Amino acid sequence: MLKAVILIGGLQKGTRFRPLSFEVPKPLFPVAGVPMLQHHIEACAKVSNMKEILLVGFYQPNEALSRFLSNAQQEFKIPIRYLQEYSALSTAGGIYHFRDQILSGGPEAFFIMNADVCSEFPLLEMLEFQKEHGNTHVILGTTANRKQSMNYGCIVENQDTNEVLHYVEKPSTFVSDIINCGIYLFTPEIFEHIGLIFQKNQQDLLLEEQMNGWQRAEVIRLEQDIFTALAGREKLYVYKTDRFWSQIKSAGSAIYASRLYLNQYHKTHPERLANNEEGRPTIRGNVYIHPTANIDPTAVLGPNVSIGTGVTIGAGVRIRESIILHGATLQDHSCVLNSIVGWDSTIGKWARVEGTPSDPNPNDPYAKIDSETLFREGKLTPSITILGCNVNIPSEVIILNAIVLPHKDLNRGFKNQIIL
């Protein structure tokens, strides 16, 4: 019997995802037409003997999360529960806090996945790899280029046995080009190792005699506290994948993740991809259109476009490399490129909304998406354009490389600005 745990974080997290995370918890943001978390759950549901999926985080239970959970349970016929931490306990603290829930029913092993990764999720291959290596703990790894590897957890492996010999989280100098993908397969024994760190934290805090010591003792990080300790002890192994993988930290990376998932739909969900048909809009490349969207047949969409529920798109509209969210209206002959258009926003006639793509270097097979800072040398870094919810763009203006916060009525064009 197997289980899966998805770490979804909480409100203090996802700040780089603003203003989109104001309206919906980041793990429920739609990527390639479905909530980010659904891709994880679909992958888990394909694993035979998967008995339960647990979400662990510190979001207050809310209507959007409850609705998503009940819909997902009905669709995938698998129990899915949300376990709320009393405060942010980090990646290992959260699963240690809920260890009894995870171990109930006696699973032989369980997956741990970060919600903000986009992947082909080679879970079956990881299970096979774990059996071959004597039921140990497994990290999913992939190859990055030398420079970017230092932005991730780096893994030094024994090339013959795939054992993790050394693990360093975000090193300051080059350590290895194998990076941690944030997807793990553990046996219940992992809780013994986390428990040792918890006891050590308690003793350290007792010495400090701090009032909030008990709470802080539970803040344990898988990467820095557990993996560094297990490396080189024949307890931790890395399964390397050459399939697609990316992080979803910023709004710009959501468009890239959408492209990866839309491309995967050819194999997994061809019914989600729009086709060129008589009396329908022109489709170029991979496009997802929700059935409730109302699109003029003269519009041209794609590549890499996803259109949400109840969206209205007028005559002659051009959309490329963009996500259009629920209830948005794009009036006749408007043009949207490399942008995310927020819920219930309106773009006027002949207006142009454009951003700068933040894609990895296409000439480097191991390049990953850069986590750009918002500002560089006092200037806004050019990136995708984001319209928060309920933003109105007037006709015949250009919005270029801008972030517009919710509920704004613009009266002119803007470029390279955050409109507060």
N, C-alpha and C positions, 0 to 999 in steps of 0.2 A: 504493500500500500504506500502511496506517495501523497505528498501535499505540496502546495506552493504558497509562498508568502511574498506579497508585493509591497515594497516600502514606498508609501506615497507622500511622505513629508507632511508639511503643514503650512500655515499662513506666513510664518517668518521665511519660509523657503519660497522659491519661485519669484523672487523680487525682480530678477532679470527678465521675467516674462510679462511684467507690467507693460501697458495697461490692460492686457488681455486677462490676467489672473484676477483682476478686480471683479469680473462678472461670473467667472466659473473657476472652481479649483483647477489648478494647472493639469492634474492627471486626467481631467475630463475634457480638456480642450480637444476639439475634433482635428485629427490628423488623417488625411486621405478619407474623409467622410465619416469616420467613427471615432469615439473618444479614445485618446491615447492609450488608456488602460485596456481597452477592449482587445488591442493587438496582443497584449500579454496573455489575457484570459483565453483568447482563441487558441494560442499556442499551447497553453496548459491543458485545455480541454481535449486536445488531440493525443495527449499522453494517456495510454491505457492505465487503469488502476489509480488515476488521479481522483482522490476522494474529496478534497476540499481545497478551496482557495481562500486565503486570509489576506486582507488588506490591513497594513499597520501604518498608522500615522497620527498626527495630532491636529487634524482638522476637526472642528466641532461638527457633529453629525448634522447634515443639512439636506434639504429636499432634493437637490440635484444628485447628491451622492446616493441617497436612499432609492431614488427612482432608477438610477443606473444599476444599482445592485439587484433590485428586484427584476428588472428587465433582463439583465445578464444571466441571472439564475434560471429564468424561464427559458431563455434562448439556448443555453449551454447545458442545461439539466445537471448542474453541479452546485453543491452548496458554496456560497460566497458570503463571507462575513467581514465586517469592518471592526477592527479592534483599535480603540482610541487610547493613545498614550496620554498620561496626565501632563507631560511637557515633552519637549524635544529630547529624546534619549539617544539619538544618533543611530547608526546603522546596526550595531550589535546590541545596544541597550534595549531597543524596542523589542527585538525578537527574544531577548533574555527575559524581559518583563513578562512576555506572554508565552513563555516556554511550555507551561502546562497545557495551554490551548493547542499549541503546535504539536505537542507530543501525544495528545489524547487520541486514542485509537491505535497507537503504536505504529507510526509510519517508519518504514526502513530508512527512508531518506526524504529530504524535502528541498525544493528549489527556493532560493531567495533572489528576487529581482528588483532592481531599482525601476521606479515608474518612468523616469525621464530618459530611458534609452529606447532607441528604435533599432530593431534587429530582426533577423530571420528566425531567431530563437531556436537554435539546434538542440532542443531539449532531449530528444531521443538519442542523439549522438553522444550527448554528455552522460546519459545513463549507461550507454554501452561502454564508454570510456571508463566510467567509475567502476563497473564490474571487472573490466580488464586490469584495473590497478588496485584490486583488493578492497573495494568499498571504502575509499578514502574521501577526503574533501576535494572538490573540483572547482576551479575558477575558470570561467570562459575568458579567453584572451584573444587578442587580434594584433596585427602588426601595424605600427604607426611609423612615420618617418622620424629621424633622429631628433629634430628640433621640437616637433609637436609632442613626442612621447613624454617630455618633461612636464606636460600639463595633466598627466594621468598617473595612476598607480602603475609602476614599472615592475615587471616580473623577470627575474633571471632564472632560466630553467636548465635542468640537466637534459641535454638534447637527446640522450638515449632513452631515458625513463620518463621524461616530461615532469619530473619532480620540481616543485618550486624551491630553489636554493636560497633565494634572496628576494625580498619584497620591499620596495620603497615608494611611498606615496608622494607624488609630485616632487621629484628630486630637483636640486638646483643645478646639477650637472648630468650629463648623459649616463644612464645606467643600463638600459635595455630598450630595444624597439618593440618588445612585447608588452602590450598594455592591458589593464584590467577592464573588462566590459561591463562590470556591475551586475553580472548574472552568475549565480553560484549553485552548486549542488552539494549539500551537506548531509552527513549522517547525524543522528542525535548526539553523538559524542562531542560535537562542537560546543554544546552547552557546558561541558566540563571545563573547556578552555576559557569560555567567556566567564564562567563562575570564578575561576582563579583570578581573573582581572578584577571582577567585582569585589572579591574579598580584599585584594590588594588596595583597591581604591578606598574601600571602607577603612582599612587600617591607616592609610595615608591621611584620610580626612579626620579620623579620630584624633590623630596627633595634632592636626591643626585646630581641633575643637571648634569647628564652624557650625553655625546653627542649621544651615541648609545642606549639611554634609550628606545625609542619607539620599537626598534627591540627586546630588551630583555624583555619587558613587555609581549610579545606574547609567550615567552617560558614558557609553563604551563604543568605540569606533572599530568596526570590522577591519578596516584597512590598516590603520596605524597600530591598533592594540593587538589584534588577533593574528592577522596574516604575517606581520613581521615576526611574531613569536613562533608561529608554526613552521615558517620557512626553514628548510634544511633539516627537518626532523622526520622526513618520509611520511608526513601526514597531509601534505597539501600538493596537489598536482594541477597543471594547467592544460586545458583542452583548447587548442588554437583553431579558430575558424577563419576561413577566407571569404565568408559570405558577408553581406552588407551589415554594417553596424554604425550607429552614430548616436551622439548625445542630443537631448532636446533641452538645452539650458535657456536659450533666448528665443524670442519670437522668430528671428531669422532662421534658426535651425529647424523650426517647425515646418517651414516651406521645403527645406531640403529633405526632412524626414518624410514629408508627404510624397515627394517624388520617389523615394525609395520604396515606400509601401505601394503606391500606385503601380509601379513597375512590377512588384511582386504579385499584384492582383491577377496578372496574366496567368499565373500558375494556380493561385489559391482561390481567387474570387472573380473570375472573368465577368460574372453578372454585375459587378459593381462598376465596370468601365463602360462609358458611353460610346456609342457607335455612330457613324455617319449614316443617317437615314433621310429619306425624302420628307421635306417639310419640317426638318429638325435643324438645329444649329450646326454649323461646320465644326467638326472635332479634329484637332491636330494633336497627335500623341495621346498620352494617358490623361483622361478627364473623368472625375466622379461628379455626377449630378444627382441630387436628391430628387425622388419622384415628385415632391410637392413644389419644386421650383418652376417658375413660369418664364420661359426663355424664348425670345423672338427668333424665328428661323434664320434671320440674316446675321445673327451674332456669330463671332468666330472665337472658339475657346480652345486653349491648350498651347503648348504642352504643360503638364503639371498644374492642373486647376482642379480645385474641389469646391462645389457649390452646395451650400447648406439648405436647410428646410425653409420653404416659403420665400425664397429669393426671387426678385423680379429683375429681369435683364431685358433692356429695350433693343430697338433696331440698331444694327451696325456696331454693336459694342464689341470691343476686342479685349480679351483677358488672357494673360499668360503668366505662368509661374506665380500663382496667387491662390489665397484661400478666401472665399466669400462666405461670411457667416450668416446664421439664421436671420431672415427678415430684411436683409439689405436690399436696396433698390439701386440699380445702375441704369441711369436714363440714356436715351438714344445717343449713339456715337461716342459714348465715353470710352476711355481706354485705361485699363488697370494692368500694370506690369510689376512683378516682384513686390507684391503688397499683400497685407491682410486687411480686409474690410470688415469692420466690427459689426456686431449685432444691430439690426434696425438702422444702419447708417444709410445715407442717400448721397449719391454722386450725380451731379447735374449734367445736362447735355453738353457734349463736346469737351468735358473736363478730362484732364489727364492726371492719374495718380500713379506715381512711379517710384520705385526704390532701387537700391543697388544690391545685387545678389551677394550673399555671403557664403558662396559655395566653396568646397575644398578645391585645391589646385587640380584641374582635370588631367594634367600631364603626369601626376604623381599617383601611382596606384595605391600608395599607403597614406595619402594625405587625409586628414580629418578636418572637420569644420573648426575654424578658429573661434574661441570664445572672446570675441572682440569686447573691449571696454567701450562704454557709451561715449566717452570723450577721449580725444587724443590731442595733446598739446593745446588744450583749451577749446578745441573745436569738436562739434558733434561728428562722430565717425560715420561716414556714409554707410547706410545699411538699408534693409527693407523698410518701406513705409508702412506704418501701422495706424489705422483709424480705430479708436476705441468705440464703445457702443454709442449709438445714437448721435453720430457726427454728421453734419450736413455740409457738403462741399458744393459751392455754387457752380453755375454753368460757366464754361469757357475759362477755367483757371487751371494752373498746373501746381500740383502738390508733389514735391520732389524730396526724397530722403528725409521725410518728416515723421514725427511721432505725435499724434493728436490725441489728447486725453478725452475721456467720455463727455458726452453732452455738450459738444461745441458746435456753434453755427459759424462757419468761416465766411468771411466776406471778400476774400482776395486769395491769391496764390501764396504759397510759402515754400521755401527750400532750405534744407539743412537746419531745421529748427525743431525744438520740442514745444508744442503749443499746449500750455498748461490751462 
